[in-house]
Structures are given as structure tokens and as C-alpha cells.
């Protein structure tokens, strides 16, 4: 959420023909994402034990723990993706974002196929394999 303002800053800089300022905002977005990552990771990992408040079925609760620990690591590439996406959107270049989303879904589908059930010589990791994918 804290990266949502990048669109405005970058678009205004490009509108004013100030490419240096737009690129500065782009770099600062990466720094902001990098400094917020430890807090995001900690919050996600620390929240996992409190999922029992939701009164999940015991089997589901047991599966959410390893899945959540691995899935929390995804905030690292998602933060970088978010900065790049905001930059491209501000430049009115949605095609690379669309290709990234479509290809990410295809890679995720393949990763799930390989890692959940252990196809093609990969280990069968179950739900945790889906999180790694």
C-alpha cells in the first residue's frame, strides 16, 4: 500500500519532462520496499500462530503453518514487482505488466504441477510445494 503513491510521483515527473525525478522516485520505491520487507515478513510469520482464532479445522490449521512460512517469502519479489509495475503504469506501458501477470500464472501452474505431487522427478511437497511455486 505504501508504494501506491509511486504512480502519481512518476507520472507527474514524466509529465513535467523531468526524467531524472521519475527515475529517482523509481529508485526510492525500491529502497522503501526493501526497508519495509523485514516488518512485512515479521508480521506475516508472527501472525501464523494466531490463525487458531479463526477456529480452522485442525488439519487445515496444520497445513497453513508451513504454507504461510514459505508464502511469506514471496513479499520479496512482489515488492520489486510492485515498484516496477507502478513505474510502467505511470508511463502508460501496461503490456509488460500484463505479460508478467500471464507468464507468472503459467509458471505458477507448472510449479504447482511439479511440486505438489512430485512430477518429473521433483519432490512431492504437498501444500508447501504450492507455496514454493
Backbone as CSV, one residue per row, in Angstrom:
resi,resn,N_x,N_y,N_z,CA_x,CA_y,CA_z,C_x,C_y,C_z
1,UNK,0.785,-1.194,0.000,0.000,0.000,0.000,0.839,1.276,0.000
2,UNK,1.992,1.221,0.679,2.815,2.432,0.742,3.467,2.745,-0.595
3,UNK,3.444,1.805,-1.514,4.039,2.043,-2.835,3.032,2.577,-3.847
4,UNK,1.775,2.685,-3.456,0.746,3.137,-4.393,0.958,4.567,-4.866
5,UNK,1.607,5.387,-4.069,1.847,6.773,-4.454,2.877,6.940,-5.551
6,UNK,3.609,5.876,-5.861,4.627,5.985,-6.911,4.031,6.370,-8.255
7,UNK,2.849,5.850,-8.565,2.203,6.183,-9.844,2.132,7.694,-10.028
8,UNK,1.620,8.369,-9.014,1.426,9.818,-9.092,2.755,10.552,-9.221
9,UNK,3.706,10.194,-8.371,5.004,10.877,-8.401,5.705,10.708,-9.752
10,UNK,5.691,9.493,-10.257,6.382,9.208,-11.525,5.649,9.854,-12.690
11,UNK,4.318,9.751,-12.709,3.546,10.342,-13.804,3.712,11.861,-13.838
12,UNK,3.696,12.492,-12.673,3.877,13.945,-12.636,5.273,14.337,-13.112
13,UNK,6.268,13.557,-12.716,7.636,13.861,-13.152,7.764,13.705,-14.664
14,UNK,7.202,12.654,-15.225,7.274,12.475,-16.676,6.460,13.533,-17.398
15,UNK,5.314,13.887,-16.829,4.501,14.944,-17.430,5.233,16.268,-17.482
16,UNK,6.102,16.501,-16.513,6.895,17.731,-16.468,8.215,17.572,-17.216
17,UNK,8.382,16.453,-17.927,9.606,16.154,-18.680,10.831,16.107,-17.769
18,UNK,10.630,15.652,-16.550,11.716,15.533,-15.589,12.010,14.045,-15.371
19,UNK,12.708,13.470,-16.330,13.003,12.040,-16.295,13.880,11.690,-15.097
20,UNK,14.786,12.585,-14.744,15.662,12.324,-13.598,14.854,12.167,-12.313
21,UNK,13.833,12.993,-12.132,12.994,12.892,-10.932,12.163,11.613,-10.959
22,UNK,11.655,11.239,-12.139,10.884,9.995,-12.255,11.756,8.799,-11.906
23,UNK,12.978,8.789,-12.422,13.892,7.688,-12.122,14.303,7.696,-10.649
24,UNK,14.412,8.891,-10.071,14.719,8.999,-8.646,13.582,8.378,-7.819
25,UNK,12.352,8.662,-8.178,11.204,8.075,-7.476,11.193,6.559,-7.631
26,UNK,11.552,6.097,-8.807,11.644,4.649,-9.067,12.654,4.004,-8.121
27,UNK,13.844,4.576,-8.022,14.879,4.037,-7.118,14.453,4.119,-5.663
28,UNK,13.838,5.229,-5.296,13.388,5.384,-3.914,12.283,4.390,-3.579
29,UNK,11.491,4.022,-4.572,10.473,2.992,-4.366,11.096,1.662,-3.988
30,UNK,12.217,1.329,-4.641,12.923,0.097,-4.275,13.457,0.167,-2.853
31,UNK,14.006,1.327,-2.480,14.507,1.473,-1.104,13.374,1.352,-0.094
32,UNK,12.262,1.984,-0.381,11.115,1.911,0.515,10.634,0.472,0.662
33,UNK,10.577,-0.238,-0.463,10.172,-1.646,-0.421,11.170,-2.464,0.386
34,UNK,12.459,-2.230,0.172,13.489,-3.000,0.875,13.435,-2.777,2.384
35,UNK,13.220,-1.530,2.796,13.177,-1.244,4.231,11.893,-1.733,4.894
36,UNK,10.820,-1.895,4.120,9.575,-2.387,4.706,9.503,-3.913,4.744
37,UNK,10.367,-4.582,3.979,10.316,-6.048,3.921,10.497,-6.736,5.271
38,UNK,11.470,-6.357,6.094,11.590,-7.052,7.379,10.319,-6.969,8.229
39,UNK,9.679,-5.822,8.247,8.447,-5.668,9.022,7.323,-6.531,8.450
40,UNK,7.235,-6.565,7.113,6.200,-7.382,6.483,6.424,-8.862,6.749
41,UNK,7.659,-9.308,6.593,7.970,-10.716,6.867,7.681,-11.072,8.319
42,UNK,8.118,-10.230,9.230,7.884,-10.486,10.655,6.394,-10.542,10.954
43,UNK,5.638,-9.602,10.412,4.194,-9.589,10.663,3.531,-10.857,10.142
44,UNK,3.932,-11.284,8.958,3.321,-12.491,8.395,3.691,-13.731,9.203
45,UNK,4.959,-13.855,9.569,5.384,-15.027,10.340,4.789,-15.010,11.747
46,UNK,4.722,-13.826,12.365,4.186,-13.748,13.724,2.672,-13.938,13.766
47,UNK,1.992,-13.678,12.665,0.541,-13.839,12.622,0.123,-15.301,12.494
48,UNK,0.992,-16.151,11.988,0.611,-17.547,11.753,0.102,-18.278,12.994
49,UNK,0.751,-18.158,14.143,0.230,-18.873,15.315,-1.157,-18.393,15.762
50,UNK,-1.531,-17.193,15.374,-2.811,-16.646,15.809,-3.964,-17.012,14.873
51,UNK,-3.684,-17.819,13.852,-4.761,-18.250,12.956,-5.759,-19.165,13.649
52,UNK,-5.370,-19.707,14.810,-6.305,-20.573,15.518,-7.533,-19.794,16.013
53,UNK,-7.431,-18.468,16.049,-8.576,-17.624,16.409,-9.703,-17.805,15.396
54,UNK,-9.350,-18.155,14.171,-10.350,-18.356,13.128,-11.093,-19.676,13.268
55,UNK,-10.671,-20.489,14.232,-11.290,-21.789,14.500,-11.293,-22.684,13.256
56,UNK,-10.137,-22.744,12.612,-9.984,-23.602,11.452,-9.995,-25.058,11.878
57,UNK,-10.380,-25.910,10.971,-10.289,-27.347,11.232,-8.824,-27.679,11.500
58,UNK,-8.565,-28.616,12.385,-7.199,-28.927,12.825,-6.282,-29.254,11.650
59,UNK,-6.760,-30.026,10.696,-5.937,-30.395,9.540,-5.576,-29.164,8.710
60,UNK,-6.533,-28.295,8.519,-6.295,-27.071,7.745,-5.308,-26.183,8.490
61,UNK,-5.487,-26.052,9.788,-4.587,-25.225,10.589,-3.154,-25.737,10.498
62,UNK,-2.978,-27.046,10.574,-1.631,-27.636,10.489,-0.986,-27.364,9.133
63,UNK,-1.781,-27.357,8.077,-1.245,-27.103,6.736,-0.928,-25.628,6.513
64,UNK,-1.645,-24.735,7.206,-1.400,-23.305,6.994,-0.057,-22.865,7.547
65,UNK,0.456,-23.547,8.534,1.711,-23.124,9.158,2.895,-23.206,8.194
66,UNK,3.212,-24.385,7.621,4.353,-24.414,6.684,4.069,-23.640,5.401
67,UNK,2.815,-23.665,4.944,2.449,-22.919,3.748,2.682,-21.427,3.970
68,UNK,2.220,-20.906,5.091,2.357,-19.482,5.386,3.795,-19.044,5.560
69,UNK,4.623,-19.891,6.188,6.036,-19.522,6.372,6.742,-19.384,5.029
70,UNK,6.462,-20.299,4.118,7.097,-20.231,2.791,6.487,-19.101,1.971
71,UNK,5.170,-18.978,2.006,4.496,-17.962,1.204,4.901,-16.554,1.624
72,UNK,5.224,-16.353,2.889,5.645,-15.035,3.364,6.887,-14.557,2.622
73,UNK,7.721,-15.476,2.195,8.930,-15.097,1.453,8.607,-14.444,0.114
74,UNK,7.389,-14.645,-0.363,7.014,-14.069,-1.653,6.899,-12.552,-1.609
75,UNK,6.878,-11.954,-0.424,6.798,-10.493,-0.365,8.047,-9.853,-0.960
76,UNK,9.150,-10.583,-1.001,10.386,-10.020,-1.566,10.235,-9.763,-3.063
77,UNK,9.910,-10.786,-3.880,9.737,-10.475,-5.306,8.491,-9.638,-5.592
78,UNK,7.457,-9.770,-4.770,6.251,-8.974,-5.002,6.531,-7.488,-4.788
79,UNK,7.365,-7.163,-3.820,7.714,-5.758,-3.586,8.444,-5.183,-4.792
80,UNK,9.406,-5.929,-5.330,10.136,-5.461,-6.516,9.190,-5.339,-7.713
81,UNK,8.317,-6.321,-7.886,7.340,-6.286,-8.974,6.439,-5.063,-8.843
82,UNK,6.012,-4.756,-7.627,5.110,-3.629,-7.407,5.756,-2.309,-7.812
83,UNK,7.017,-2.134,-7.467,7.715,-0.906,-7.844,7.798,-0.800,-9.372
84,UNK,8.191,-1.882,-10.022,8.313,-1.850,-11.484,6.956,-1.666,-12.151
85,UNK,5.933,-2.292,-11.592,4.591,-2.150,-12.150,4.121,-0.696,-12.058
86,UNK,4.308,-0.070,-10.918,3.900,1.322,-10.745,4.625,2.237,-11.735
87,UNK,5.895,1.975,-11.956,6.677,2.773,-12.894,6.103,2.638,-14.309
88,UNK,5.871,1.407,-14.729,5.356,1.179,-16.075,3.942,1.724,-16.245
89,UNK,3.118,1.580,-15.225,1.758,2.121,-15.308,1.780,3.640,-15.440
90,UNK,2.695,4.277,-14.727,2.791,5.737,-14.809,3.220,6.180,-16.200
91,UNK,3.951,5.332,-16.900,4.392,5.654,-18.260,3.384,5.215,-19.316
92,UNK,2.247,4.707,-18.886,1.209,4.190,-19.783,1.746,3.042,-20.637
93,UNK,2.465,2.132,-19.994,3.008,0.936,-20.648,2.466,-0.307,-19.948
94,UNK,1.190,-0.642,-20.150,0.613,-1.776,-19.425,0.971,-3.149,-20.004
95,UNK,1.457,-3.210,-21.237,1.725,-4.505,-21.869,2.740,-5.351,-21.087
96,UNK,3.892,-4.799,-20.662,4.824,-5.636,-19.899,4.224,-6.158,-18.594
97,UNK,3.371,-5.362,-17.959,2.720,-5.795,-16.724,1.794,-6.968,-17.028
98,UNK,1.037,-6.871,-18.113,0.126,-7.946,-18.493,0.902,-9.219,-18.821
99,UNK,1.985,-9.094,-19.582,2.790,-10.279,-19.905,3.385,-10.906,-18.656
100,UNK,3.796,-10.075,-17.713,4.348,-10.589,-16.456,3.283,-11.351,-15.673
101,UNK,2.064,-10.821,-15.617,0.991,-11.492,-14.886,0.611,-12.816,-15.536
102,UNK,0.478,-12.828,-16.849,0.109,-14.058,-17.547,1.211,-15.101,-17.411
103,UNK,2.451,-14.700,-17.634,3.551,-15.664,-17.528,3.734,-16.135,-16.089
104,UNK,3.504,-15.267,-15.103,3.614,-15.686,-13.700,2.570,-16.745,-13.371
105,UNK,1.370,-16.595,-13.908,0.336,-17.608,-13.673,0.699,-18.938,-14.334
106,UNK,1.288,-18.869,-15.515,1.710,-20.105,-16.179,2.856,-20.785,-15.423
107,UNK,3.801,-19.999,-14.957,4.917,-20.547,-14.172,4.383,-21.144,-12.868
108,UNK,3.425,-20.457,-12.238,2.827,-20.968,-11.007,2.097,-22.281,-11.255
109,UNK,1.360,-22.347,-12.349,0.652,-23.588,-12.697,1.649,-24.731,-12.870
110,UNK,2.736,-24.489,-13.622,3.752,-25.518,-13.830,4.420,-25.887,-12.513
111,UNK,4.764,-24.889,-11.714,5.391,-25.155,-10.420,4.490,-25.970,-9.505
112,UNK,3.199,-25.653,-9.501,2.258,-26.454,-8.709,2.228,-27.896,-9.197
113,UNK,2.169,-28.070,-10.502,2.134,-29.418,-11.068,3.378,-30.205,-10.676
114,UNK,4.535,-29.537,-10.705,5.790,-30.216,-10.379,5.951,-30.473,-8.882
115,UNK,5.598,-29.502,-8.052,5.964,-29.561,-6.639,4.891,-30.109,-5.699
116,UNK,3.638,-30.011,-6.056,2.608,-30.536,-5.146,2.638,-32.058,-5.143
117,UNK,2.633,-32.651,-6.329,2.577,-34.111,-6.431,3.907,-34.754,-6.796
118,UNK,4.924,-33.963,-7.080,6.241,-34.502,-7.359,6.402,-35.077,-8.751
119,UNK,5.924,-34.387,-9.753,6.087,-34.839,-11.134,7.490,-34.540,-11.646
120,UNK,7.901,-35.259,-12.691,9.161,-35.029,-13.406,10.386,-35.079,-12.490
121,UNK,10.338,-35.909,-11.484,11.488,-36.082,-10.610,11.597,-35.078,-9.481
122,UNK,10.673,-34.135,-9.387,10.684,-33.177,-8.292,10.100,-33.822,-7.037
123,UNK,10.476,-33.342,-5.860,9.916,-33.919,-4.635,8.445,-33.527,-4.471
124,UNK,7.650,-34.436,-3.940,6.241,-34.158,-3.657,6.168,-33.409,-2.331
125,UNK,5.920,-32.109,-2.394,5.915,-31.278,-1.194,4.524,-30.939,-0.692
126,UNK,3.488,-31.353,-1.395,2.123,-31.085,-0.973,1.815,-29.601,-0.983
127,UNK,1.115,-29.157,0.053,0.696,-27.762,0.146,1.894,-26.825,0.157
128,UNK,2.988,-27.231,0.821,4.180,-26.400,0.867,4.778,-26.220,-0.530
129,UNK,4.641,-27.233,-1.382,5.097,-27.116,-2.764,4.352,-26.030,-3.512
130,UNK,3.072,-25.883,-3.213,2.296,-24.814,-3.831,2.814,-23.452,-3.382
131,UNK,3.184,-23.348,-2.118,3.719,-22.078,-1.630,5.050,-21.766,-2.295
132,UNK,5.909,-22.761,-2.473,7.178,-22.533,-3.159,6.945,-22.135,-4.608
133,UNK,5.940,-22.711,-5.217,5.641,-22.387,-6.609,5.222,-20.943,-6.717
